[in-house]
Amino acid sequence: MKKSWSEADFTLREARVEVRKWLAAEELDHLSQDVSLIVTELLTNASEANEAGEPLDLELDRGDGVVLVAVSNRGGDFLRKGSMPPASSLRGRGLAIVDALSTSLEVQSDGRILTIYAVVSI
C-alpha cells in the first residue's frame, strides 16, 4: 500500500484507518495496534518536520514473515534538530516506541527526503 498526503489533507485518523484496512486485507489484524502506533509516531514526526507544501508518504509492504513500514518527509530532518529529550519530557519518545515495537529500524536521507523504515515481525 502506498499513500501520499498533502499538508492540507493529512490527518492521523485517516492514516490509521488506511493502515487497519490494509492489515485486514492482508489478514494481519493481530498487528493492528502495533503497526498503527508505529505509523502514528512516524507520521507525527514527519509532519512536524516536513517542508511546507510538500507531501508525506506512507508505504506498507508485506515481506517474508514481516511487514515493512516506510514513512517519508521532505525538507525536514527531525533527527538532527536536537538531542534526545530529558527523561522528564512529555515529548520526544516516538522513535523509542517505534524501536521497541519493531524488529529493526533504519533511517535513510539524501539530504532532501528522509525515510524511516520499521520492520515488524508477523
N, CA, C and O atoms as a GROMACS GRO file, in nm:
protein
  488
    1MET      N    1   0.084  -0.118   0.000
    1MET     CA    2   0.000   0.000   0.000
    1MET      C    3   0.088   0.123   0.000
    1MET      O    4   0.183   0.133   0.078
    2LYS      N    5   0.058   0.215  -0.086
    2LYS     CA    6   0.128   0.343  -0.089
    2LYS      C    7   0.025   0.454  -0.078
    2LYS      O    8  -0.080   0.451  -0.144
    3LYS      N    9   0.055   0.552   0.006
    3LYS     CA   10  -0.037   0.662   0.025
    3LYS      C   11   0.045   0.789   0.045
    3LYS      O   12   0.144   0.789   0.118
    4SER      N   13   0.004   0.896  -0.020
    4SER     CA   14   0.065   1.028  -0.001
    4SER      C   15  -0.043   1.126   0.040
    4SER      O   16  -0.157   1.120  -0.006
    5TRP      N   17  -0.005   1.216   0.128
    5TRP     CA   18  -0.096   1.321   0.171
    5TRP      C   19  -0.032   1.456   0.149
    5TRP      O   20   0.088   1.475   0.172
    6SER      N   21  -0.113   1.550   0.103
    6SER     CA   22  -0.067   1.688   0.102
    6SER      C   23  -0.079   1.740   0.245
    6SER      O   24  -0.149   1.681   0.327
    7GLU      N   25  -0.012   1.847   0.272
    7GLU     CA   26  -0.016   1.905   0.405
    7GLU      C   27  -0.160   1.937   0.447
    7GLU      O   28  -0.197   1.916   0.563
    8ALA      N   29  -0.239   1.986   0.355
    8ALA     CA   30  -0.377   2.026   0.386
    8ALA      C   31  -0.468   1.906   0.411
    8ALA      O   32  -0.564   1.916   0.487
    9ASP      N   33  -0.439   1.793   0.347
    9ASP     CA   34  -0.526   1.676   0.356
    9ASP      C   35  -0.486   1.575   0.462
    9ASP      O   36  -0.560   1.481   0.489
   10PHE      N   37  -0.370   1.593   0.522
   10PHE     CA   38  -0.317   1.493   0.614
   10PHE      C   39  -0.389   1.492   0.749
   10PHE      O   40  -0.404   1.596   0.814
   11THR      N   41  -0.434   1.372   0.791
   11THR     CA   42  -0.483   1.352   0.928
   11THR      C   43  -0.433   1.216   0.977
   11THR      O   44  -0.430   1.119   0.901
   12LEU      N   45  -0.394   1.211   1.103
   12LEU     CA   46  -0.351   1.083   1.160
   12LEU      C   47  -0.465   0.984   1.163
   12LEU      O   48  -0.443   0.864   1.145
   13ARG      N   49  -0.586   1.032   1.184
   13ARG     CA   50  -0.702   0.942   1.187
   13ARG      C   51  -0.716   0.868   1.054
   13ARG      O   52  -0.733   0.746   1.051
   14GLU      N   53  -0.707   0.942   0.943
   14GLU     CA   54  -0.718   0.879   0.811
   14GLU      C   55  -0.604   0.779   0.790
   14GLU      O   56  -0.625   0.672   0.734
   15ALA      N   57  -0.484   0.815   0.834
   15ALA     CA   58  -0.370   0.724   0.818
   15ALA      C   59  -0.394   0.594   0.893
   15ALA      O   60  -0.368   0.486   0.841
   16ARG      N   61  -0.444   0.604   1.017
   16ARG     CA   62  -0.471   0.483   1.095
   16ARG      C   63  -0.580   0.398   1.031
   16ARG      O   64  -0.572   0.275   1.032
   17VAL      N   65  -0.682   0.461   0.975
   17VAL     CA   66  -0.789   0.387   0.905
   17VAL      C   67  -0.730   0.312   0.785
   17VAL      O   68  -0.762   0.196   0.763
   18GLU      N   69  -0.646   0.378   0.708
   18GLU     CA   70  -0.583   0.314   0.591
   18GLU      C   71  -0.496   0.196   0.634
   18GLU      O   72  -0.497   0.091   0.569
   19VAL      N   73  -0.422   0.212   0.743
   19VAL     CA   74  -0.336   0.104   0.794
   19VAL      C   75  -0.421  -0.016   0.835
   19VAL      O   76  -0.390  -0.129   0.800
   20ARG      N   77  -0.528   0.009   0.910
   20ARG     CA   78  -0.614  -0.101   0.956
   20ARG      C   79  -0.680  -0.173   0.839
   20ARG      O   80  -0.693  -0.295   0.841
   21LYS      N   81  -0.723  -0.098   0.739
   21LYS     CA   82  -0.784  -0.161   0.621
   21LYS      C   83  -0.684  -0.252   0.550
   21LYS      O   84  -0.716  -0.364   0.513
   22TRP      N   85  -0.563  -0.202   0.532
   22TRP     CA   86  -0.461  -0.281   0.464
   22TRP      C   87  -0.427  -0.406   0.544
   22TRP      O   88  -0.417  -0.515   0.488
   23LEU      N   89  -0.409  -0.391   0.675
   23LEU     CA   90  -0.378  -0.507   0.759
   23LEU      C   91  -0.491  -0.610   0.753
   23LEU      O   92  -0.465  -0.730   0.748
   24ALA      N   93  -0.616  -0.564   0.755
   24ALA     CA   94  -0.730  -0.657   0.747
   24ALA      C   95  -0.730  -0.731   0.613
   24ALA      O   96  -0.754  -0.851   0.609
   25ALA      N   97  -0.702  -0.659   0.505
   25ALA     CA   98  -0.698  -0.722   0.373
   25ALA      C   99  -0.586  -0.825   0.364
   25ALA      O  100  -0.597  -0.923   0.290
   26GLU      N  101  -0.479  -0.804   0.438
   26GLU     CA  102  -0.365  -0.897   0.440
   26GLU      C  103  -0.381  -1.005   0.548
   26GLU      O  104  -0.292  -1.088   0.568
   27GLU      N  105  -0.496  -1.002   0.616
   27GLU     CA  106  -0.524  -1.095   0.727
   27GLU      C  107  -0.418  -1.086   0.836
   27GLU      O  108  -0.368  -1.187   0.888
   28LEU      N  109  -0.385  -0.961   0.870
   28LEU     CA  110  -0.286  -0.933   0.973
   28LEU      C  111  -0.345  -0.845   1.083
   28LEU      O  112  -0.276  -0.761   1.141
   29ASP      N  113  -0.472  -0.865   1.111
   29ASP     CA  114  -0.541  -0.783   1.213
   29ASP      C  115  -0.469  -0.784   1.348
   29ASP      O  116  -0.475  -0.686   1.421
   30HIS      N  117  -0.402  -0.893   1.379
   30HIS     CA  118  -0.335  -0.904   1.509
   30HIS      C  119  -0.221  -0.803   1.525
   30HIS      O  120  -0.174  -0.781   1.636
   31LEU      N  121  -0.178  -0.742   1.415
   31LEU     CA  122  -0.072  -0.640   1.421
   31LEU      C  123  -0.127  -0.498   1.423
   31LEU      O  124  -0.050  -0.402   1.424
   32SER      N  125  -0.258  -0.484   1.422
   32SER     CA  126  -0.322  -0.354   1.407
   32SER      C  127  -0.275  -0.251   1.508
   32SER      O  128  -0.241  -0.139   1.470
   33GLN      N  129  -0.272  -0.286   1.635
   33GLN     CA  130  -0.232  -0.188   1.737
   33GLN      C  131  -0.087  -0.145   1.721
   33GLN      O  132  -0.057  -0.025   1.722
   34ASP      N  133   0.002  -0.241   1.706
   34ASP     CA  134   0.144  -0.207   1.695
   34ASP      C  135   0.176  -0.128   1.569
   34ASP      O  136   0.243  -0.025   1.576
   35VAL      N  137   0.128  -0.174   1.455
   35VAL     CA  138   0.158  -0.106   1.330
   35VAL      C  139   0.091   0.031   1.327
   35VAL      O  140   0.150   0.127   1.277
   36SER      N  141  -0.030   0.043   1.378
   36SER     CA  142  -0.096   0.174   1.384
   36SER      C  143  -0.018   0.272   1.470
   36SER      O  144  -0.005   0.389   1.435
   37LEU      N  145   0.034   0.225   1.583
   37LEU     CA  146   0.113   0.312   1.670
   37LEU      C  147   0.244   0.352   1.603
   37LEU      O  148   0.286   0.468   1.612
   38ILE      N  149   0.309   0.259   1.536
   38ILE     CA  150   0.432   0.290   1.463
   38ILE      C  151   0.406   0.398   1.357
   38ILE      O  152   0.479   0.496   1.348
   39VAL      N  153   0.301   0.378   1.279
   39VAL     CA  154   0.266   0.475   1.174
   39VAL      C  155   0.233   0.610   1.235
   39VAL      O  156   0.275   0.713   1.183
   40THR      N  157   0.157   0.612   1.344
   40THR     CA  158   0.122   0.737   1.410
   40THR      C  159   0.246   0.812   1.456
   40THR      O  160   0.259   0.932   1.431
   41GLU      N  161   0.337   0.743   1.521
   41GLU     CA  162   0.460   0.808   1.570
   41GLU      C  163   0.545   0.860   1.455
   41GLU      O  164   0.593   0.974   1.460
   42LEU      N  165   0.564   0.779   1.353
   42LEU     CA  166   0.649   0.821   1.242
   42LEU      C  167   0.586   0.935   1.162
   42LEU      O  168   0.655   1.028   1.122
   43LEU      N  169   0.456   0.928   1.137
   43LEU     CA  170   0.391   1.036   1.062
   43LEU      C  171   0.382   1.164   1.144
   43LEU      O  172   0.390   1.273   1.087
   44THR      N  173   0.368   1.155   1.274
   44THR     CA  174   0.368   1.274   1.358
   44THR      C  175   0.502   1.346   1.346
   44THR      O  176   0.506   1.466   1.323
   45ASN      N  177   0.611   1.270   1.362
   45ASN     CA  178   0.744   1.330   1.348
   45ASN      C  179   0.763   1.389   1.209
   45ASN      O  180   0.810   1.502   1.195
   46ALA      N  181   0.726   1.313   1.107
   46ALA     CA  182   0.745   1.358   0.970
   46ALA      C  183   0.665   1.484   0.940
   46ALA      O  184   0.714   1.574   0.873
   47SER      N  185   0.542   1.491   0.989
   47SER     CA  186   0.458   1.609   0.961
   47SER      C  187   0.511   1.733   1.031
   47SER      O  188   0.500   1.844   0.978
   48GLU      N  189   0.569   1.717   1.149
   48GLU     CA  190   0.623   1.832   1.222
   48GLU      C  191   0.749   1.885   1.156
   48GLU      O  192   0.779   2.004   1.167
   49ALA      N  193   0.824   1.799   1.088
   49ALA     CA  194   0.950   1.839   1.026
   49ALA      C  195   0.936   1.869   0.877
   49ALA      O  196   1.029   1.921   0.816
   50ASN      N  197   0.822   1.837   0.819
   50ASN     CA  198   0.805   1.847   0.674
   50ASN      C  199   0.809   1.991   0.626
   50ASN      O  200   0.763   2.083   0.695
   51GLU      N  201   0.866   2.010   0.508
   51GLU     CA  202   0.868   2.140   0.445
   51GLU      C  203   0.726   2.176   0.400
   51GLU      O  204   0.654   2.092   0.347
   52ALA      N  205   0.688   2.300   0.420
   52ALA     CA  206   0.553   2.346   0.385
   52ALA      C  207   0.522   2.315   0.240
   52ALA      O  208   0.603   2.341   0.150
   53GLY      N  209   0.403   2.260   0.217
   53GLY     CA  210   0.356   2.231   0.082
   53GLY      C  211   0.405   2.100   0.024
   53GLY      O  212   0.363   2.061  -0.085
   54GLU      N  213   0.492   2.029   0.095
   54GLU     CA  214   0.544   1.902   0.046
   54GLU      C  215   0.461   1.786   0.100
   54GLU      O  216   0.404   1.795   0.209
   55PRO      N  217   0.452   1.676   0.024
   55PRO     CA  218   0.370   1.563   0.069
   55PRO      C  219   0.439   1.478   0.176
   55PRO      O  220   0.561   1.481   0.191
   56LEU      N  221   0.358   1.404   0.249
   56LEU     CA  222   0.404   1.299   0.339
   56LEU      C  223   0.370   1.167   0.273
   56LEU      O  224   0.262   1.152   0.215
   57ASP      N  225   0.460   1.071   0.282
   57ASP     CA  226   0.438   0.943   0.217
   57ASP      C  227   0.442   0.829   0.318
   57ASP      O  228   0.524   0.827   0.409
   58LEU      N  229   0.350   0.735   0.298
   58LEU     CA  230   0.345   0.614   0.379
   58LEU      C  231   0.343   0.495   0.284
   58LEU      O  232   0.269   0.493   0.186
   59GLU      N  233   0.424   0.396   0.316
   59GLU     CA  234   0.421   0.272   0.239
   59GLU      C  235   0.420   0.155   0.336
   59GLU      O  236   0.498   0.151   0.431
   60LEU      N  237   0.330   0.060   0.311
   60LEU     CA  238   0.325  -0.065   0.386
   60LEU      C  239   0.344  -0.177   0.286
   60LEU      O  240   0.284  -0.176   0.178
   61ASP      N  241   0.427  -0.274   0.322
   61ASP     CA  242   0.451  -0.385   0.233
   61ASP      C  243   0.469  -0.511   0.317
   61ASP      O  244   0.521  -0.506   0.428
   62ARG      N  245   0.424  -0.621   0.262
   62ARG     CA  246   0.438  -0.749   0.331
   62ARG      C  247   0.552  -0.827   0.266
   62ARG      O  248   0.554  -0.848   0.145
   63GLY      N  249   0.646  -0.870   0.349
   63GLY     CA  250   0.757  -0.950   0.300
   63GLY      C  251   0.751  -1.088   0.362
   63GLY      O  252   0.647  -1.129   0.413
   64ASP      N  253   0.860  -1.158   0.359
   64ASP     CA  254   0.869  -1.293   0.412
   64ASP      C  255   0.866  -1.289   0.564
   64ASP      O  256   0.970  -1.275   0.629
   65GLY      N  257   0.748  -1.301   0.621
   65GLY     CA  258   0.732  -1.303   0.766
   65GLY      C  259   0.738  -1.168   0.834
   65GLY      O  260   0.750  -1.161   0.957
   66VAL      N  261   0.732  -1.059   0.755
   66VAL     CA  262   0.741  -0.924   0.812
   66VAL      C  263   0.648  -0.827   0.741
   66VAL      O  264   0.602  -0.852   0.629
   67VAL      N  265   0.621  -0.717   0.810
   67VAL     CA  266   0.555  -0.602   0.749
   67VAL      C  267   0.657  -0.488   0.752
   67VAL      O  268   0.717  -0.460   0.856
   68LEU      N  269   0.676  -0.423   0.639
   68LEU     CA  270   0.764  -0.309   0.628
   68LEU      C  271   0.681  -0.182   0.629
   68LEU      O  272   0.587  -0.167   0.551
   69VAL      N  273   0.715  -0.091   0.719
   69VAL     CA  274   0.652   0.041   0.727
   69VAL      C  275   0.757   0.142   0.684
   69VAL      O  276   0.868   0.143   0.739
   70ALA      N  277   0.725   0.228   0.588
   70ALA     CA  278   0.816   0.334   0.545
   70ALA      C  279   0.741   0.466   0.545
   70ALA      O  280   0.634   0.477   0.486
   71VAL      N  281   0.797   0.565   0.612
   71VAL     CA  282   0.738   0.699   0.617
   71VAL      C  283   0.844   0.798   0.570
   71VAL      O  284   0.958   0.798   0.619
   72SER      N  285   0.805   0.884   0.476
   72SER     CA  286   0.899   0.982   0.420
   72SER      C  287   0.843   1.123   0.431
   72SER      O  288   0.722   1.146   0.419
   73ASN      N  289   0.935   1.217   0.456
   73ASN     CA  290   0.902   1.359   0.451
   73ASN      C  291   1.011   1.431   0.374
   73ASN      O  292   1.119   1.376   0.351
   74ARG      N  293   0.982   1.552   0.334
   74ARG     CA  294   1.076   1.629   0.253
   74ARG      C  295   1.116   1.757   0.324
   74ARG      O  296   1.034   1.828   0.382
   75GLY      N  297   1.244   1.784   0.316
   75GLY     CA  298   1.295   1.912   0.363
   75GLY      C  299   1.318   1.922   0.512
   75GLY      O  300   1.374   2.022   0.558
   76GLY      N  301   1.276   1.825   0.587
   76GLY     CA  302   1.294   1.835   0.732
   76GLY      C  303   1.354   1.709   0.787
   76GLY      O  304   1.303   1.599   0.765
   77ASP      N  305   1.462   1.725   0.860
   77ASP     CA  306   1.530   1.611   0.920
   77ASP      C  307   1.518   1.624   1.071
   77ASP      O  308   1.609   1.674   1.137
   78PHE      N  309   1.407   1.578   1.125
   78PHE     CA  310   1.380   1.595   1.268
   78PHE      C  311   1.482   1.523   1.355
   78PHE      O  312   1.496   1.556   1.473
   79LEU      N  313   1.553   1.427   1.300
   79LEU     CA  314   1.651   1.353   1.380
   79LEU      C  315   1.770   1.440   1.417
   79LEU      O  316   1.838   1.411   1.516
   80ARG      N  317   1.797   1.544   1.341
   80ARG     CA  318   1.913   1.627   1.368
   80ARG      C  319   1.875   1.761   1.430
   80ARG      O  320   1.961   1.846   1.451
   81LYS      N  321   1.748   1.782   1.458
   81LYS     CA  322   1.705   1.910   1.513
   81LYS      C  323   1.740   1.925   1.661
   81LYS      O  324   1.734   2.036   1.714
   82GLY      N  325   1.775   1.820   1.726
   82GLY     CA  326   1.811   1.830   1.868
   82GLY      C  327   1.847   1.694   1.922
   82GLY      O  328   1.830   1.592   1.855
   83SER      N  329   1.896   1.695   2.041
   83SER     CA  330   1.934   1.568   2.103
   83SER      C  331   1.812   1.505   2.169
   83SER      O  332   1.703   1.562   2.168
   84MET      N  333   1.833   1.389   2.226
   84MET     CA  334   1.724   1.321   2.297
   84MET      C  335   1.675   1.410   2.410
   84MET      O  336   1.756   1.474   2.478
   85PRO      N  337   1.546   1.416   2.431
   85PRO     CA  338   1.491   1.499   2.538
   85PRO      C  339   1.523   1.438   2.674
   85PRO      O  340   1.553   1.319   2.684
   86PRO      N  341   1.516   1.519   2.779
   86PRO     CA  342   1.538   1.465   2.913
   86PRO      C  343   1.428   1.366   2.950
   86PRO      O  344   1.319   1.369   2.892
   87ALA      N  345   1.456   1.280   3.045
   87ALA     CA  346   1.361   1.177   3.086
   87ALA      C  347   1.228   1.236   3.132
   87ALA      O  348   1.125   1.170   3.123
   88SER      N  349   1.229   1.358   3.181
   88SER     CA  350   1.106   1.421   3.232
   88SER      C  351   1.019   1.479   3.122
   88SER      O  352   0.906   1.521   3.148
   89SER      N  353   1.069   1.483   2.998
   89SER     CA  354   0.996   1.541   2.888
   89SER      C  355   0.874   1.458   2.851
   89SER      O  356   0.877   1.335   2.856
   90LEU      N  357   0.767   1.527   2.815
   90LEU     CA  358   0.645   1.459   2.770
   90LEU      C  359   0.650   1.430   2.620
   90LEU      O  360   0.564   1.358   2.569
   91ARG      N  361   0.746   1.486   2.550
   91ARG     CA  362   0.759   1.467   2.406
   91ARG      C  363   0.892   1.403   2.373
   91ARG      O  364   0.984   1.402   2.456
   92GLY      N  365   0.903   1.351   2.252
   92GLY     CA  366   1.030   1.302   2.205
   92GLY      C  367   1.055   1.153   2.226
   92GLY      O  368   1.169   1.108   2.217
   93ARG      N  369   0.951   1.078   2.252
   93ARG     CA  370   0.967   0.935   2.276
   93ARG      C  371   0.924   0.848   2.158
   93ARG      O  372   0.928   0.726   2.167
   94GLY      N  373   0.882   0.910   2.048
   94GLY     CA  374   0.827   0.836   1.935
   94GLY      C  375   0.919   0.732   1.876
   94GLY      O  376   0.878   0.618   1.856
   95LEU      N  377   1.043   0.770   1.848
   95LEU     CA  378   1.135   0.673   1.787
   95LEU      C  379   1.170   0.561   1.883
   95LEU      O  380   1.193   0.448   1.840
   96ALA      N  381   1.175   0.590   2.013
   96ALA     CA  382   1.200   0.483   2.111
   96ALA      C  383   1.084   0.384   2.112
   96ALA      O  384   1.105   0.264   2.125
   97ILE      N  385   0.962   0.435   2.098
   97ILE     CA  386   0.844   0.348   2.092
   97ILE      C  387   0.848   0.263   1.965
   97ILE      O  388   0.825   0.142   1.970
   98VAL      N  389   0.879   0.327   1.852
   98VAL     CA  390   0.888   0.254   1.725
   98VAL      C  391   0.997   0.148   1.733
   98VAL      O  392   0.976   0.035   1.688
   99ASP      N  393   1.109   0.182   1.789
   99ASP     CA  394   1.219   0.086   1.803
   99ASP      C  395   1.179  -0.033   1.889
   99ASP      O  396   1.215  -0.147   1.859
  100ALA      N  397   1.104  -0.008   1.996
  100ALA     CA  398   1.060  -0.116   2.085
  100ALA      C  399   0.959  -0.208   2.018
  100ALA      O  400   0.956  -0.328   2.048
  101LEU      N  401   0.876  -0.155   1.929
  101LEU     CA  402   0.771  -0.234   1.865
  101LEU      C  403   0.817  -0.304   1.737
  101LEU      O  404   0.749  -0.394   1.687
  102SER      N  405   0.930  -0.264   1.685
  102SER     CA  406   0.976  -0.321   1.559
  102SER      C  407   1.099  -0.408   1.579
  102SER      O  408   1.169  -0.398   1.680
  103THR      N  409   1.125  -0.495   1.480
  103THR     CA  410   1.243  -0.579   1.487
  103THR      C  411   1.366  -0.509   1.431
  103THR      O  412   1.479  -0.546   1.462
  104SER      N  413   1.344  -0.406   1.349
  104SER     CA  414   1.454  -0.323   1.304
  104SER      C  415   1.401  -0.185   1.265
  104SER      O  416   1.285  -0.168   1.228
  105LEU      N  417   1.491  -0.090   1.275
  105LEU     CA  418   1.458   0.050   1.245
  105LEU      C  419   1.576   0.106   1.167
  105LEU      O  420   1.691   0.095   1.211
  106GLU      N  421   1.548   0.167   1.052
  106GLU     CA  422   1.654   0.221   0.968
  106GLU      C  423   1.614   0.359   0.919
  106GLU      O  424   1.497   0.383   0.887
  107VAL      N  425   1.710   0.448   0.912
  107VAL     CA  426   1.688   0.584   0.865
  107VAL      C  427   1.774   0.606   0.742
  107VAL      O  428   1.893   0.574   0.741
  108GLN      N  429   1.713   0.662   0.637
  108GLN     CA  430   1.786   0.698   0.516
  108GLN      C  431   1.751   0.840   0.479
  108GLN      O  432   1.635   0.881   0.484
  109SER      N  433   1.852   0.916   0.441
  109SER     CA  434   1.830   1.053   0.398
  109SER      C  435   1.924   1.085   0.284
  109SER      O  436   2.042   1.050   0.287
  110ASP      N  437   1.870   1.154   0.183
  110ASP     CA  438   1.955   1.200   0.074
  110ASP      C  439   1.978   1.350   0.085
  110ASP      O  440   2.024   1.414  -0.010
  111GLY      N  441   1.947   1.406   0.200
  111GLY     CA  442   1.960   1.550   0.221
  111GLY      C  443   1.832   1.626   0.192
  111GLY      O  444   1.815   1.739   0.239
  112ARG      N  445   1.743   1.567   0.119
  112ARG     CA  446   1.614   1.630   0.088
  112ARG      C  447   1.497   1.545   0.138
  112ARG      O  448   1.402   1.598   0.197
  113ILE      N  449   1.504   1.414   0.116
  113ILE     CA  450   1.397   1.325   0.159
  113ILE      C  451   1.451   1.236   0.271
  113ILE      O  452   1.554   1.170   0.256
  114LEU      N  453   1.381   1.236   0.382
  114LEU     CA  454   1.414   1.150   0.495
  114LEU      C  455   1.310   1.038   0.500
  114LEU      O  456   1.190   1.065   0.502
  115THR      N  457   1.356   0.915   0.501
  115THR     CA  458   1.267   0.799   0.511
  115THR      C  459   1.309   0.714   0.629
  115THR      O  460   1.427   0.684   0.646
  116ILE      N  461   1.211   0.676   0.709
  116ILE     CA  462   1.235   0.585   0.820
  116ILE      C  463   1.161   0.456   0.790
  116ILE      O  464   1.042   0.455   0.758
  117TYR      N  465   1.235   0.346   0.801
  117TYR     CA  466   1.182   0.212   0.776
  117TYR      C  467   1.175   0.138   0.909
  117TYR      O  468   1.272   0.133   0.984
  118ALA      N  469   1.059   0.081   0.937
  118ALA     CA  470   1.042  -0.004   1.054
  118ALA      C  471   0.992  -0.139   1.005
  118ALA      O  472   0.901  -0.146   0.923
  119VAL      N  473   1.051  -0.246   1.057
  119VAL     CA  474   1.012  -0.382   1.020
  119VAL      C  475   0.946  -0.446   1.140
  119VAL      O  476   0.998  -0.443   1.251
  120VAL      N  477   0.829  -0.504   1.116
  120VAL     CA  478   0.752  -0.570   1.223
  120VAL      C  479   0.736  -0.717   1.186
  120VAL      O  480   0.691  -0.750   1.076
  121SER      N  481   0.772  -0.804   1.276
  121SER     CA  482   0.757  -0.948   1.251
  121SER      C  483   0.609  -0.987   1.253
  121SER      O  484   0.532  -0.939   1.336
  122ILE      N  485   0.572  -1.075   1.161
  122ILE     CA  486   0.436  -1.125   1.155
  122ILE      C  487   0.421  -1.235   1.257
  122ILE      O  488   0.313  -1.292   1.270
   0.00000   0.00000   0.00000
